[in-house]
Amino acid sequence: MSLSRIPATLFRAIPHNRLSPKLFFSASFQAPLRSLATVGSISNQTKPKGGGTAIVFLNMGGPSTVSEVHNFLSRLFADGDLIPLGPFQKYLGPLIARRRTPKIEHQYSVIGGGSPIRRWSELQASEACKILDTIHPSTAPHKPYVAFRYADPLTEDTFAKIIEDGVTRAVAFTQYPQYSCSTTGSSLNELWKLSKKMDPNGTIEWSVIDRWPTHPGFVDVIARHVEDTLATYPEEKRDDVVLLFSAHSLPMSVVNRGDPYPAEVAATVHAVMGRLGFRNPYRLVWQSQVGPSPWLGAQTSNTVQNYVKKGQTDLVLIPIAFTSDHIETLHELDLEIIGEMKQPGIKRAESLNGDPKFIEALADIAKQHLKSGDLCSRQLSLRCPMCVSARCQEQKIFLDTKGEGVKSRVCMNLDHNCRTLMWRPGL
Amino acid sequence: MSLSRIPATLFRAIPHNRLSPKLFFSASFQAPLRSLATVGSISNQTKPKGGGTAIVFLNMGGPSTVSEVHNFLSRLFADGDLIPLGPFQKYLGPLIARRRTPKIEHQYSVIGGGSPIRRWSELQASEACKILDTIHPSTAPHKPYVAFRYADPLTEDTFAKIIEDGVTRAVAFTQYPQYSCSTTGSSLNELWKLSKKMDPNGTIEWSVIDRWPTHPGFVDVIARHVEDTLATYPEEKRDDVVLLFSAHSLPMSVVNRGDPYPAEVAATVHAVMGRLGFRNPYRLVWQSQVGPSPWLGAQTSNTVQNYVKKGQTDLVLIPIAFTSDHIETLHELDLEIIGEMKQPGIKRAESLNGDPKFIEALADIAKQHLKSGDLCSRQLSLRCPMCVSARCQEQKIFLDTKGEGVKSRVCMNLDHNCRTLMWRPGL
């Protein structure tokens, strides 16, 4: 039963202890299905207990200064959710991080000495919260937080601040519009691990905005940025410009495991093209492949090179899976791909960054979530079909002691490495 | 400039010879860009010359009887667009076809002695034409034809019939909702080759419906078939049933070349889930992988097995890229995957087949196309970025003699093996 459709009459029947936020995180919690579902469903029924609502923007982050690059890369390559390096991750990760540091330091120095993602994220979060106070006063005041996975402000530090601020209701709001176990999944796992450590009594009641690939406001802003770029071409050429929507690629091992990201990115692209009236030919292409293992293509760089070879020199590159500029737009797209082609007809649509309409869209996404009473989307409750995580195996054995019924339901409803058991509704 | 937006004033300025249908197919045609665009644009301006409008349903087809299986497989494995076997295709194709025949003959005998795709296609085409006569009388009478790529009625025989019937206006209407160079591209290439041979003077004026992945009527019928299947589960379990949208997979070599199919299938899935209100968890999975080379996953069969292993035994399989039942639904899904799991909770949503609402949707798609005046979609005009076809290379050299401008534009606007030059608008 989906949380968003639990009849109001149910709430009145819930004993007070059932409402304890502790239920969200206690790993030893064994309540029957309906209880947890009901607990999840009351997220927006309980008025914020004075402390208002924390809106926590989750993202990978980036080094704000060149000196942060090595730490950033070390955390990045240590994360098997993002870059699966197998059983030797803990040895290979630091090695790769160390070897790549000088090159990446150079890239950040070239784009101005650091990533702007922190500046944009903090602006987006604080402005979205101001709008939320107006459009959804019942959960006000809304307090903006940014929690990065690999750079400052790290999730751990942000979590400490949330506790210090006495927050009792928080929304984990992914800033990856399309869900992947590698990105949003990794951030949620981190948050869950920390919550067990830093908030063992579950004083904070959490819910999750885990994806928003086709939110109309989000789609409209991207379409407008494409139109702004198309307007810079002579009118007679405009409809023949080829649009290349570029998203960060995934290893085929993750795609073939059943990760929902490629399909959600494609949904965003189709929605944007619909908004643009399908006036231009287009392709969805994939960037930033690393290492020797096969990744999802067509590759952005090869696509641009091949189109230019074939004589198509009017191309607009559109970042479709990031909410602000960072190394993949400012260096990879602008300098490596566009810069090196030296073709005036190859341009990039502006990133979302501080666009006020995008910030309005973020506020609307949060408002819809707070209104819905959902703990998270139905999709987050479904584990990837080909998950082979060892942790999941352990979790299954642990759950097996609670009987086949629970085992099967719980295991179906964990993220791909079984560390977000308590995030999900419907258990 | 998109054909659909050429101002009417342009038509009056076009000398009669520019309107000659010959232009659509003459390989030596060298008219400047605007002319061909204009020719393309008049498809629905010219009233059908007495003969009405042929609506030609394109599909891969299937053997209607077991005795047709070998010929069907021979044609299938000879088609490098569908199954790329490299330079040895002409030797490997017949070999594989011969070796697979007994197994596939058995499969067709098990599902009732043949594929129902011809019966359904002929019904869909004739019923859609009746509706078209009512909703778009200006191009009536609409005459239904079915042209299969690998089985009777073969495209060649249907083409002969179209000529024999004195048709001068025809719409090639793909029955693959999502475009792939392997499927719709292959059918269009076949049609173009035949037109050069069988209609060298281009007496038939053609236009193309090359994709319709998110047509609301199409999406609504799939959603309704899903709802009908969900209604067979107890109400308390209904929202926890996992929906598995299953489409025919593609080799990664085709995906990485930039084939638009995976993104268009994902767009269909997202549209159907939107229509269903995202009530159930779901995945897009891929079926029918053949041979040792890597194909796009997650695989349908592995997904079902793994979910059952994990305890999720309520699954609905939804064919998302076929318009009627055939071997991949009746044998692969129903018998091999669902049958062998022996789980009453694993079911399949009904295929589109003869659903009157689906046939209404087909008629509406054709009506919109006839009204638009488009030769084809803007997407058909864009070649896959990583195309490495030898025929394309030859075509480029040929076109090079016509000057850089033409060369580049034309090469950009051929399908991946450059055999549909005259199909496209905007040259």
Chai-1 contact restraints between the chains, C-beta under 6 A:
chainA,res_idxA,chainB,res_idxB,connection_type,confidence,min_distance_angstrom,max_distance_angstrom,comment,restraint_id
A,M1,B,D239,contact,1.0,0.0,6.0,A-B,restraint_1
A,S2,B,D239,contact,1.0,0.0,6.0,A-B,restraint_2
A,S2,B,R279,contact,1.0,0.0,6.0,A-B,restraint_3
A,D239,B,M1,contact,1.0,0.0,6.0,A-B,restraint_4
A,D239,B,S2,contact,1.0,0.0,6.0,A-B,restraint_5
A,N256,B,G297,contact,1.0,0.0,6.0,A-B,restraint_6
A,N256,B,A298,contact,1.0,0.0,6.0,A-B,restraint_7
A,G258,B,R283,contact,1.0,0.0,6.0,A-B,restraint_8
A,G258,B,A298,contact,1.0,0.0,6.0,A-B,restraint_9
A,A263,B,A266,contact,1.0,0.0,6.0,A-B,restraint_10
A,A263,B,L284,contact,1.0,0.0,6.0,A-B,restraint_11
A,A266,B,A263,contact,1.0,0.0,6.0,A-B,restraint_12
A,A266,B,A266,contact,1.0,0.0,6.0,A-B,restraint_13
A,A266,B,A267,contact,1.0,0.0,6.0,A-B,restraint_14
A,A267,B,A266,contact,1.0,0.0,6.0,A-B,restraint_15
A,A267,B,A267,contact,1.0,0.0,6.0,A-B,restraint_16
A,A267,B,H270,contact,1.0,0.0,6.0,A-B,restraint_17
A,H270,B,A267,contact,1.0,0.0,6.0,A-B,restraint_18
A,F278,B,R378,contact,1.0,0.0,6.0,A-B,restraint_19
A,R279,B,S2,contact,1.0,0.0,6.0,A-B,restraint_20
A,P281,B,R378,contact,1.0,0.0,6.0,A-B,restraint_21
A,P281,B,Q379,contact,1.0,0.0,6.0,A-B,restraint_22
A,P281,B,S381,contact,1.0,0.0,6.0,A-B,restraint_23
A,P281,B,L382,contact,1.0,0.0,6.0,A-B,restraint_24
A,R283,B,G258,contact,1.0,0.0,6.0,A-B,restraint_25
A,L284,B,A263,contact,1.0,0.0,6.0,A-B,restraint_26
A,G297,B,N256,contact,1.0,0.0,6.0,A-B,restraint_27
A,A298,B,N256,contact,1.0,0.0,6.0,A-B,restraint_28
A,A298,B,G258,contact,1.0,0.0,6.0,A-B,restraint_29
A,A298,B,P385,contact,1.0,0.0,6.0,A-B,restraint_30
A,A298,B,M386,contact,1.0,0.0,6.0,A-B,restraint_31
A,T303,B,P385,contact,1.0,0.0,6.0,A-B,restraint_32
A,N306,B,P385,contact,1.0,0.0,6.0,A-B,restraint_33
A,N306,B,M386,contact,1.0,0.0,6.0,A-B,restraint_34
A,Y307,B,P385,contact,1.0,0.0,6.0,A-B,restraint_35
A,K310,B,C411,contact,1.0,0.0,6.0,A-B,restraint_36
A,K310,B,M412,contact,1.0,0.0,6.0,A-B,restraint_37
A,G311,B,S408,contact,1.0,0.0,6.0,A-B,restraint_38
A,G311,B,C411,contact,1.0,0.0,6.0,A-B,restraint_39
A,G311,B,M412,contact,1.0,0.0,6.0,A-B,restraint_40
A,Q312,B,M412,contact,1.0,0.0,6.0,A-B,restraint_41
A,R378,B,F278,contact,1.0,0.0,6.0,A-B,restraint_42
A,R378,B,P281,contact,1.0,0.0,6.0,A-B,restraint_43
A,Q379,B,P281,contact,1.0,0.0,6.0,A-B,restraint_44
A,S381,B,P281,contact,1.0,0.0,6.0,A-B,restraint_45
A,L382,B,P281,contact,1.0,0.0,6.0,A-B,restraint_46
A,P385,B,A298,contact,1.0,0.0,6.0,A-B,restraint_47
A,P385,B,T303,contact,1.0,0.0,6.0,A-B,restraint_48
A,P385,B,N306,contact,1.0,0.0,6.0,A-B,restraint_49
A,P385,B,Y307,contact,1.0,0.0,6.0,A-B,restraint_50
A,M386,B,A298,contact,1.0,0.0,6.0,A-B,restraint_51
A,M386,B,N306,contact,1.0,0.0,6.0,A-B,restraint_52
A,S408,B,G311,contact,1.0,0.0,6.0,A-B,restraint_53
A,C411,B,K310,contact,1.0,0.0,6.0,A-B,restraint_54
A,C411,B,G311,contact,1.0,0.0,6.0,A-B,restraint_55
A,M412,B,K310,contact,1.0,0.0,6.0,A-B,restraint_56
A,M412,B,Q312,contact,1.0,0.0,6.0,A-B,restraint_57
